[in-house]
């Protein structure tokens, strides 16, 4: 910050500062109150230099040799046992890449993906994750992260240490970017509800001064215009002049997270843009934080972004009367390290505890490092390879080994979600609505939350469609699709162009079987955002179900131009091609879906169907088994595999698969019909009859089941019943079995004569 300077020298000094800013920094961003953060260095070189060495200053940067500390030449291979995927870090000149592969059918290398590392997210104090920029300007996180513990090593990225991880498909949302970098310029139209997060060609590198001091354009213009020193100072925020609560808000905008597991931990107010928070305003005006209910057994959770949360649990913080702040221990412009850090933090503790330490005398063991006992390092529960300081200041060192290895887990919380910060909200529509949304947002308190949100909507009748959309999503999660559809429509009454509701309404109508309404809603969503790949994919699915194959292909291909790494779209495209009889294209599309997502069960099953049609039973069997392993509760791959086995004459294996499918879905008519055929083949006509009857209960016009039941009844001597069902099969509009039924019916009539 500029010091107060004598009026007789002010004009000369301000002119020099203005010259320095112009000479040593790039031009400010056009039309934005923010400037390129490097402009700060021209006037404040010492602060700029030391801040760039802090974790925040190194929070995001390009992957170039000067920034990389990892060894890409030695030990750069990693195998993930849970998913069976092999990874290799590669350096080619000044560029870095991550390659993934698996061992596939016949031992061949398969599922090969190689992407360039364009950015590193994370200072390396606790982790360094790698990002790839797609040609469409998305950022995606890569599956490997570098951790500095144990001298530095690669392991799976946070949330990836399990069989079903996102691999190269986790998109970097604006929420991620908010806390890991300076504010980027968002492309026009990309900050709206439901919009695909896209980024500009050039991104800032690291958090800069404006995250704490606010936008810098007015301040720099005041310097350049040689205004009076007081005017220059007034044009930028000095956080030190804020109240204790507002100072904490500056830090807690990124360092407060109650939990990273499903809850939700926070809700950004719907009227606020992703990068609209300004230091000095109450954090609760931008973001509301929520927590597990007291007594739920989660009070002692320790997670990667728990610093502020744990500090606020400390007696030191609670009894300080607002004097213990983050900056009490952490200088905002620099980060002490090594022995300097030990002395610095000890001095911070002794500001309050020098007298108590003197009174304790010989009872307190001699120890220079206060943090080693009272704020020890621990392994975090959500990022299991990260080790960091526990900011809950405790009187005695916790028992047990705080660095013991942890297994990645999924925490499913079912209970009340309570407001955490701000501690309370004045009675208002916003309070009632957001508290209700917090209950249903991730289904933590679904039933009670639905009733709460229904009441809040009736009482306050907000104009924002997002609240009605939230209730629709809650109805869908609660198994009430009809209510969900009505609430999507209520959201659209408030805003006919609200993309999340249009897109979800189309998907809901499609699932309900009303393909015409689905197409209408999805075409409207497409008009709102013609580049949205999710909308285009859903529209392609709707056209496919209507039998409009060429239109389905066109829509899905457009989705893939918008996002080529969209495995569901590739899989759907394969199914459309298969129905159109274009097997080579179908096979290619399903293989691409599996390459992008090796654990995609549906794609494995669909590829199996194509391979069976091509006569490649052994490879089809491999993919059916993969689908069954990856989705053990899905009856479809078991049915398809069972049918393929039966066609090969492997009847006992077929029966096992079909019976498993029927256990999973008792009203699976096609599986029941095949099972009836298998029973009939071994002469168990009564067993066969039971399965045919179950098939017809589920699907009364099922011609092949009518044929099977008629045949079984004839074998059991019930010729009257047999003629009835064979007659229905012979007149069925579906040609499958119609000719055979007519011949059997004719034979029965001849025998009767």
Secondary structure as GFF3:
##gff-version 3
##sequence-region A 1 753
A	DSSP	alpha_helix	7	24	.	.	.	ID=ss1
A	DSSP	three_ten_helix	37	39	.	.	.	ID=ss2
A	DSSP	alpha_helix	40	43	.	.	.	ID=ss3
A	DSSP	alpha_helix	45	52	.	.	.	ID=ss4
A	DSSP	beta_strand	60	62	.	.	.	ID=ss5
A	DSSP	three_ten_helix	65	67	.	.	.	ID=ss6
A	DSSP	beta_strand	77	80	.	.	.	ID=ss7
A	DSSP	beta_strand	85	92	.	.	.	ID=ss8
A	DSSP	beta_strand	95	103	.	.	.	ID=ss9
A	DSSP	three_ten_helix	105	107	.	.	.	ID=ss10
A	DSSP	beta_strand	109	117	.	.	.	ID=ss11
A	DSSP	beta_strand	119	121	.	.	.	ID=ss12
A	DSSP	beta_strand	128	133	.	.	.	ID=ss13
A	DSSP	beta_strand	139	147	.	.	.	ID=ss14
A	DSSP	three_ten_helix	149	151	.	.	.	ID=ss15
A	DSSP	beta_strand	153	156	.	.	.	ID=ss16
A	DSSP	beta_strand	170	171	.	.	.	ID=ss17
A	DSSP	alpha_helix	174	180	.	.	.	ID=ss18
A	DSSP	alpha_helix	210	213	.	.	.	ID=ss19
A	DSSP	alpha_helix	217	224	.	.	.	ID=ss20
A	DSSP	alpha_helix	229	234	.	.	.	ID=ss21
A	DSSP	three_ten_helix	239	241	.	.	.	ID=ss22
A	DSSP	alpha_helix	244	255	.	.	.	ID=ss23
A	DSSP	beta_strand	266	268	.	.	.	ID=ss24
A	DSSP	three_ten_helix	283	285	.	.	.	ID=ss25
A	DSSP	beta_strand	287	292	.	.	.	ID=ss26
A	DSSP	alpha_helix	307	311	.	.	.	ID=ss27
A	DSSP	alpha_helix	315	318	.	.	.	ID=ss28
A	DSSP	alpha_helix	326	329	.	.	.	ID=ss29
A	DSSP	alpha_helix	338	360	.	.	.	ID=ss30
A	DSSP	three_ten_helix	361	363	.	.	.	ID=ss31
A	DSSP	alpha_helix	370	374	.	.	.	ID=ss32
A	DSSP	beta_strand	377	379	.	.	.	ID=ss33
A	DSSP	beta_strand	387	389	.	.	.	ID=ss34
A	DSSP	beta_strand	417	421	.	.	.	ID=ss35
A	DSSP	alpha_helix	429	440	.	.	.	ID=ss36
A	DSSP	alpha_helix	446	460	.	.	.	ID=ss37
A	DSSP	alpha_helix	465	477	.	.	.	ID=ss38
A	DSSP	alpha_helix	481	494	.	.	.	ID=ss39
A	DSSP	alpha_helix	499	512	.	.	.	ID=ss40
A	DSSP	alpha_helix	515	528	.	.	.	ID=ss41
A	DSSP	alpha_helix	533	545	.	.	.	ID=ss42
A	DSSP	alpha_helix	549	562	.	.	.	ID=ss43
A	DSSP	alpha_helix	567	579	.	.	.	ID=ss44
A	DSSP	alpha_helix	583	596	.	.	.	ID=ss45
A	DSSP	alpha_helix	601	613	.	.	.	ID=ss46
A	DSSP	alpha_helix	617	630	.	.	.	ID=ss47
A	DSSP	alpha_helix	635	647	.	.	.	ID=ss48
A	DSSP	alpha_helix	651	664	.	.	.	ID=ss49
A	DSSP	alpha_helix	669	681	.	.	.	ID=ss50
A	DSSP	alpha_helix	685	698	.	.	.	ID=ss51
A	DSSP	alpha_helix	703	715	.	.	.	ID=ss52
A	DSSP	alpha_helix	719	730	.	.	.	ID=ss53
A	DSSP	alpha_helix	738	752	.	.	.	ID=ss54
###
